[in-house]
């Protein structure tokens, strides 16, 4: 390989922590890699039209380094960074679909300007002062039930939450677009939770200090919505039903915020924590280390050979320390959450379902009709959510459900 190399559109920037390292990536497929600065310079030279041999000579003359640029191109080809070599087009990889492709930074950057930040602070501060002056406006669990019929209340809350979750994820997407980063919104699962999530992997092409905007945009939007609803209920002459719906929405949105604190899952604040700790893949590294400790304990108890190398051994000192501490929180958090599901959430859901089935059966056998319809509505809503969770989980874990071929001798 000696000729010209054509790349797909790439991003190259200095690493946040090491000036001798560059981050190179292809945003449209969300693939990034860290390389020594000399390799980043080689990519720049190839992108300027130099051939492989010319780039090698230029680096040797100007930087006094010898780099096998041909081997570098092969590695970049495996990452789908290279479009053609010596005029020969390489097989194109599938590019994930981007939502709202026409949305550009010039359309949304104003949302993160200083005047808008000042407006956010003023609205939130006004809401806090309003709650201090009138504690009766503080959210209460009873506000969730805006109707005397539970099924109707759940339906209303589900619709409102669907809208607010969409707005939450759109805030992530808009924040990413304000930095020129593509993204897409879809469903995902976190342990037993069905979640709406925004894939902004390409944010790795942005310096760390600017990535926090993307991570925190959803929660900032939630807080602004809560503050606005509080001010509306307190200071506007709203009809009784509208006021009840606003209070119900406040409770529903408020219930989603503690979820973001569960950093033992990939929540918004997990990504904030990951970058604050200067780690690259905190969750997967922490999970791998926890599995390593489990295997080591089992090996000692069963008298078997110990596991292989510590998966954190190749990490830097500070990243290894952070990963090991995080693994403790990861295991503890997951254990507490799943135990709570087994002891409380699942029994409550089953008991509620059985009660609803009883109400439906009563309505079909001559009992009160409205409670039966309300219970049927509740079963329909929860059943649809459960079905969506199952479908999303299976799609995200296809490798768990693939039939293994029997080994042949």
N, C-alpha and C positions, 0 to 999 in steps of 0.2 A: 504494500500500500504506500504509494508515493504521491498521489495526485491530490486534488482539491476535495475538501469536505464541506458539506452543507448541513447546517444544524436546523432543527426546528426552533421556533422562538424560545430563547432561554433567558433566565434571570441569573445574574452573577453578582454577588455582594460579599463584602468582608464578613467574616464570622463575628458574632457579637462578643466573643471572649478571647479569641486568638487571632492576632493580626497576621499571622503566617498561614491562615487557613481561609478559604473562600467557600461560600455556599453557592452551588450551581444547581439549577433546577428547571424543569419544564412545567410551568404553572398549570397548563391545560390538562395535564394528566396527574398532577399532584405528586410528582416524583422529584426528590431533591437528594443531593449528596454533598458531603464535605470533602474538599480536596486541598492539598497544599497549594499555596499561592502560585507557585511556578506552573502547576497544571492549569490553574485558572488563566494564567497568562497565555499558555499554549492554546487554550480554547479561544481566547480573544484573537490571537493571531490567525488561527484557522478561520474564524468568523470573518476576519478582514480580507480573506481570499488567499492567504498563503497556503502553499502545499504542505504536506507532512514534512518533507525534507527541508523545505525553507523554514518552517517553524522550528525544527530541531536546530538548524544552524543559527537562527536568530537568538534562540535561548542560550546556546553555547557561547555566542559572541558577546551578548549584552548582559547575561546573568551568570555566565560561567557555570552553567548546570547542564548535565546531559540527561535528557528525558526521552524515553521511548514513546514518541507521540503516536506511532502506529498502534501500540498496545493501548494507549489512552483512548484512541478512537474506537477500538474494539469494545472496551468497557462501556463507553458512552453509547455505543450502538445497542448493547444489551439493555441499557436503561431507556431505550427508545428516544434518545436525544438527537440522533443523527438521521437526517432525511435522505442524504445520498453520499456516496463515496465514489470518486473517479467518474462522476456523471451517472452512476448507477443508483436508481432509487431503491431504498431499503423498504421491506414490508412495513406498512403503516400499522401502528397499534390503534385500538379503538379509543377514541377520545370521549370521556363521559359528557353527557349532556349538561349544559349550564343553564340554570334558570335565569330568566330576565336578561338575556345576553345583551340587549341594547342599553341596559342601565349602566351608565358610566360615572366616573368620579365627579365630573362636572355637574352631574344631576343631583348628587346627594352629599357632596362634601360640606355644604352649608349646614347640614344637620349636626356637624361636629365642630362648628366654629365657636369662637369665644362667646358671642351673643347668645347662642343657643344653650351653651353650658350655663351661662348666667341665668337664663330663663328657667332651666331645670332646677337650679339651686333655689331660686325664688319660689317656685311652685311647691317644691318639697318642703321648704322652710315654712311657708304659709300653711301647709297641711299639718305639719307638726305643731305649730302654734295653735291651730284650730282644735286639734285633739287635746292639747293641754288645757285650753279654755273650756272645752266641753267634752269631758271624758265619756259621756254617754254615746259619743260617736265612735268609740273604739270598737273594732270588729269583735263579734261574738259568734260562736258556732251556730246559734239559732238563726242568725241572719242568712245562713246558707239556704234555709227553707223559706223561699219567698212565696210558696203556695202551701196550702194545707195538704195537698197530695204529694207524697214523696216522689213518685215516679215523674210527675210533672216538674217538680223542683230539680230533680236530677237531669231531666231532659234539658231544661233551661240552662242549668249550670254547664252541661256538656257542650251545648251550642256556644255559650259565651266563652268557655274555656278553649274550644276549638279556634275561635277567632283570636283570643288573646295569645294562645300558643303560636298561631301563625304570625301574629305581629311580633312576638318575641324572636322567632327565627328570622323574620324579615329584617329585624334590627341587626342581627348578626350579618346577614347577607348584605344589607346596605352599608354597614361599617366596613365590610371587606371590599365592597365596590368602591368606597371612598378612597381606598388605598390601591385601587387598580387590580384587585384580586378576584378571580372567579369563584363561584360557589354554587351549591345546589342544595335544596331542602328535601328531606325524605323522612321516613319512619325508621326507628331503630329500637333496640331493647337495652335496658340497663337492669341486670338481674331480673326481678319480676315486674319491672316497669316498662310500659310502652311509652316511647318518647318520640317527639318530633325533633329532628336534629338537622343542623346545617353543616355540610362538608365544606370546610374552607382550608383544606390541607395546603393549598398554595400560599397560605399566609406565611409559610416558612421563607418565602422570598422577601419578606418585609423584616426590617430590624426589630429586635425584641421590644423595644420601648413603644413601638407603634402597634404591635400585635395585641396589647392589652385593650385597645379600643374595640377590637373584634370580639374578644372574650367577654367583655363586660357590657357590651351594647344591649344584649337581651335583658339583663337584670336592670340596667339603667332605664330601659323602656318600661319594665314592670313597675318600678318604683314611681316613675312619672305618672303612669296610669292610676296607681293606687292614690297618689296625691291628688290627681285631678278629680277622681271619683269622690274622694273625701270632701273636697271643696264644693263639688256640685251638690252633694247631699246636705252639706252644712249651710250653703248660702243661696241656693236656688229654690224657687217654689215648685219643686217637682211633684207630679201626681204620686199618690201613694204607691201604685204598682211600680212606677219607674224608680222611685226611691228604694223600694224593696229589691228590685233587680240590681241596682247599683251596689247595694250593700252585700247582696249575694255574690256579685262578681268580685268585690273586694276580698271576701273570705276565700273564694276559689283561687284568686291570683296569689293571695298571701300564703296559701297552702303549698304553692309551688316553690317558694323561695328557699325553705329549708332543704329541699331536694338538692339545690345547687351547692349546699355545704357538705354534701356527702362526697368528699374528694376521693374516696376509695372507688368511685366510679368515674367515668369520663364526663363529668359535669363541667359547667362553665368555669367554676372556681378551681377545678382540677387543673385546667390548662393554665390558669393564672399561677397556681402553685408550682406547676412544672417549670414555667419560665422563671419564676422568682428563685427557684432552687438551682437554676442553670443546668437542668437535666434535659436530655433529648427524648427519652421514651420511658418516663417514670413508671407508668402503669405496667407495661409489659415487662420491664426489668424487675420491678417490685414483685410481680406475680411469679416470674421465673425464679427469683431468689427465695420466695416463700415455698415454691415447689421443691427447690433444692434442699431447704431445711427439713421439709417433710420427709423427703426421701432419705436424708441422712439419719433422722430419728428412727424411721422404720428399719433402716439397715442395721442400726445398733440393736434395736429390740428383737429383730429376727435373726441376728447373727449373719447377715449377708454382707457382701462387699459394698462399700460406700458408693455414693453417686459420683459422677464425673466432676469436672472442674466447676468451681463456683462461677455462676453466670455473670457475677458483678466484678470478677477479677480483672477484666480488661478495661473497666471504667476508670476515669480519673479518681483521685482520692476523694475530692468533695462530692462527686456524683455517686461514688460507691457508698459513701456514708449516708447521703440523702436517700438513696434507693433502699438501703437496709432499714433505715428508720421508717420510711414510708411503707415498707412491706408489713410492718407491725400494725400500722393503722389500717392497711388494706385488709388483712386477715381479720382483725378485730371488727372492723366496720361491716364486712360481709357476713361474718358470723352473727353479729347482733341483728342485722337486718333480716337475714333468713330465719333466724330464731323467732323474731317478732312476727314474721309472716306465718310461720307454722303455728305459733301459740295464739295469735290474735287475729291477724288479717284474714287468713284462710277460714278459721271457724266462724268469724263474723260474716264473711261473704256467703259461706254455705248456709248458715242459719237464716240470713236475710233472703237467700234464694228459696229455701224451703218455705219460709213464711209467705213469700210472694207467690210461690206455686200453690200454696193453700188458699190464698186469696183469689187467685184465678179460678181454681177448682170450685170455690164457693160461689163465685159469680156465675159459673156455668151451670150450677146445680140449684139455682133459685135464690142465692144469697144476694147481698148488695152488689149492684152492677159497677158503680163508679170505683170502689176499692179494687175490684177485680181488674178493671181496665187499667187502673193506675199501676197495679202490680205487674200486669202484662207488659206495660210500657217499660217498667224498670228492668224486667227480664230481657226485653229486646235490646235495650241500650247496653246493659252489661254484657250480654251475649255477643253483640257486635264488636265491642271493645276487646273482649277475650279472643274472638276469632281473628281480629286484626293483629293482636299480639302474637298469636300462634303462627300466622302466615309470615309476619315480619321476622320472628325468631327463626323459623325454618329457612327463610331466604338468606338470613345473615349467617346461618350455621349449616350450609348445605353439606359441608364436608363431614359433619356428624352423621348425616343420614344417607350417605352414599353406600350402596351395597358393595361390600368387599368381595373381590373375586377369590374363589378358593385356590389355594396354592396347588401347583401340580408338581409331581416328582420329576 
